[in-house]
Amino acid sequence: MSDIFERAGKVMPGGINTVIRNYPPQFSTSRASGAYFWDQNGKRYIDYLGAWGPIVLGYDNKAVKEKVQAAIDKYDLYGIGVSEPEVQLAEKICKYVKGAEAALMCGGGSEATYHAIRLARACTGRNKLIKMQGAFHGWHDAVLMNVLSKKENLYKPDPFSAGMNMEVVNKTLLCRLNDLDDLREKVKANAGDVAAVIVDPYSTTFGCFRMQDAYMRGLRQICDEEGIVLIYDEVVTGWRLGLGGASQLFDITPDIVCMGKAIANGYPVAAVAGKRKYMDYFNTNEGGTVAYQATYYGHPVLASAAVATIEELEKPGFYDRLNATGDWFAEGIRDIANRLDIDLEVQNEGSLIGLYFGKGPFNNYDEMLERVDAEKSNLFRHMMIDRGYYIALGTHKRLVTNACHTREDIAETMQAAEDVLRKIYKK
């Protein structure tokens, strides 16, 4: 173990700052550029992790760095009022995101979903929440449950952490993906008690799993009929799938949208946005009753990073180029699977990719749990990393490309992938 890991282990529990970095082999990344990063030993990797989603422009983006450096020279944290970059960011969000009539910055995706859920409870006077089995929406007690559940724990409270408040956990109802009948039954059984439904339109906790259009339209209708606040968790999909995110692709307007990750290409920026009739409940607005406060919210340097990122995304042809990189990857894996005659389902929406080592199609988490070969999936990911292609570890973990991946990068990756798959399936 190198010196940095020894030092980290002495002063940090486990030697890392977040459990999502607790995957072997241990990395201390020395530098990164474009579609690549290099580890502490100088080994280069073609990256398909993207820091779990934020890196959409590519690492070490010049335009973002220049705007951040200029903001550092101009601004500091003052603790009062509002700065120009904050306003610019809110204007961008309201311009592009469906239903976003007002927006507020926060520090991360979990904070955004926390604020959205509290807001929904305040607006409706109700306490219960509906989420989908298998979905991850952050670290707080209302949603950190039934994420990677085993079969015996499906659809019953399954906390993901010790120390959670079970009174809060038990206020969250669990529904099956793409099952409107199940949703209707849960809403009917809890009539007048459900404040919000929170949904990730592409179920990015397990790859790229687009919700069915009919389900999404039915979900919107049920929420309208029952006075339930519809929250889209677009922390992963927002700005990665397009300037308007998943809500634009589905052409459905949610009540509240949570976004983060790709909004600032690696800087810690997230936001909650939505219809004015809900957002004005926050006490940033005169007369608002829902607390919204934190020392570092709206930091002008971070807001500048987000504005710079969005300005790059706005350039003509950007999403054509970005989406092509994901399509090349997905088509390459599909071609290999077809030639080798193996059950390997690939789903992607542009640069967001899901790999499923089993026979699809899959309609919900239950089917994936039953039919996806976790051993083969994890073996493939480990073997690819060994060869210098960093694919997120974990049975269903999503892959992402960024705007700097080239055809040559993808072709090189496909050669390695075919070699690995031949070894795994003994072809």
BELJO-V766122 format. One record per pair of residues at least 24 apart in sequence whose ideal C-beta (glycine too) atoms are under 6 Angstrom apart, sorted by the first residue. I is the first residue (numbers start at 1). GAP is how many residues later the second one is. D is the distance in whole Angstrom. If there is no record, write none. Layout:
BEGIN
I/GAP/D ; I/GAP/D
END
This chain:
BEGIN
2/38/6 ; 4/24/5 ; 23/370/4 ; 32/27/4 ; 33/26/5 ; 33/27/5 ; 34/24/5 ; 34/370/4 ; 35/367/6 ; 35/369/4 ; 35/370/4 ; 35/374/6 ; 45/343/5 ; 45/345/4 ; 46/343/5 ; 46/363/5 ; 46/367/6 ; 47/343/5 ; 48/343/5 ; 48/351/4 ; 49/341/5 ; 49/343/5 ; 50/350/4 ; 50/352/6 ; 51/215/6 ; 53/183/5 ; 53/208/4 ; 53/347/6 ; 54/207/4 ; 54/208/6 ; 54/212/5 ; 55/211/6 ; 55/347/5 ; 56/184/5 ; 56/206/4 ; 56/209/6 ; 56/346/6 ; 57/208/5 ; 57/255/5 ; 57/346/5 ; 58/344/5 ; 58/345/6 ; 58/346/3 ; 61/204/6 ; 63/245/6 ; 63/249/6 ; 64/201/5 ; 64/241/6 ; 64/244/4 ; 64/245/6 ; 67/237/5 ; 67/241/4 ; 68/236/6 ; 68/237/5 ; 71/229/6 ; 71/230/5 ; 71/233/4 ; 72/229/6 ; 75/225/4 ; 77/222/6 ; 83/217/4 ; 85/215/5 ; 85/218/4 ; 85/219/4 ; 85/222/6 ; 86/212/5 ; 86/217/5 ; 88/219/5 ; 89/214/5 ; 89/217/5 ; 89/218/5 ; 92/218/5 ; 93/178/6 ; 93/180/5 ; 96/147/4 ; 96/148/5 ; 97/160/6 ; 97/176/6 ; 98/146/6 ; 98/149/4 ; 98/150/6 ; 98/155/5 ; 99/154/4 ; 99/155/6 ; 99/176/6 ; 100/173/4 ; 101/174/5 ; 101/175/4 ; 102/174/5 ; 102/177/4 ; 103/168/5 ; 103/170/4 ; 104/168/6 ; 105/166/5 ; 105/192/5 ; 105/193/5 ; 106/164/5 ; 106/191/6 ; 107/161/6 ; 108/162/5 ; 109/126/3 ; 109/151/4 ; 109/161/5 ; 110/28/3 ; 110/29/5 ; 112/146/4 ; 112/158/5 ; 112/160/5 ; 113/24/5 ; 113/25/5 ; 113/120/6 ; 113/145/5 ; 114/26/5 ; 115/157/5 ; 116/115/5 ; 116/140/5 ; 116/142/5 ; 116/156/5 ; 117/25/6 ; 119/159/6 ; 119/162/6 ; 119/171/5 ; 120/75/4 ; 120/76/4 ; 120/109/4 ; 121/74/5 ; 122/159/5 ; 122/168/5 ; 123/155/5 ; 123/158/6 ; 124/71/5 ; 126/67/5 ; 126/69/4 ; 127/44/5 ; 128/43/5 ; 128/62/6 ; 128/65/5 ; 128/66/5 ; 129/43/5 ; 129/67/6 ; 130/43/5 ; 130/45/6 ; 130/64/6 ; 130/67/4 ; 131/41/6 ; 131/67/5 ; 132/43/6 ; 132/45/5 ; 133/41/5 ; 133/232/5 ; 134/231/3 ; 135/65/6 ; 135/70/5 ; 136/69/4 ; 137/61/6 ; 137/96/5 ; 141/24/5 ; 141/27/4 ; 141/28/6 ; 142/26/6 ; 142/30/6 ; 145/24/5 ; 146/28/6 ; 176/188/5 ; 177/187/4 ; 178/34/5 ; 178/37/5 ; 178/185/5 ; 178/186/6 ; 180/35/6 ; 180/38/4 ; 187/39/6 ; 194/34/5 ; 196/33/4 ; 196/35/5 ; 197/31/6 ; 197/33/6 ; 198/33/4 ; 198/35/6 ; 200/33/5 ; 201/45/4 ; 202/35/5 ; 204/32/4 ; 204/194/5 ; 206/190/3 ; 207/147/2 ; 207/189/5 ; 207/191/5 ; 208/139/5 ; 208/140/5 ; 208/141/6 ; 208/144/5 ; 208/145/6 ; 208/146/4 ; 208/190/6 ; 209/145/6 ; 216/34/5 ; 216/36/6 ; 220/32/5 ; 229/26/5 ; 230/24/5 ; 230/25/5 ; 231/25/5 ; 232/25/5 ; 233/25/5 ; 234/25/5 ; 235/25/4 ; 235/26/6 ; 236/25/6 ; 239/24/5 ; 241/108/6 ; 242/77/6 ; 263/43/5 ; 264/41/4 ; 264/42/4 ; 264/45/5 ; 265/44/4 ; 267/35/5 ; 267/38/4 ; 269/33/5 ; 269/37/5 ; 321/82/6 ; 322/29/5 ; 322/81/5 ; 323/27/3 ; 325/26/6 ; 325/76/4 ; 325/80/4 ; 326/24/5 ; 326/25/4 ; 326/27/6 ; 326/75/5 ; 328/82/4 ; 329/24/6 ; 329/72/6 ; 329/81/5 ; 332/82/4 ; 336/82/5 ; 340/87/5 ; 342/83/5 ; 351/49/5 ; 351/50/4 ; 353/46/4 ; 376/48/6 ; 379/45/6 ; 380/40/6 ; 383/37/5 ; 384/36/6 ; 387/29/5 ; 389/24/5 ; 389/27/6
END
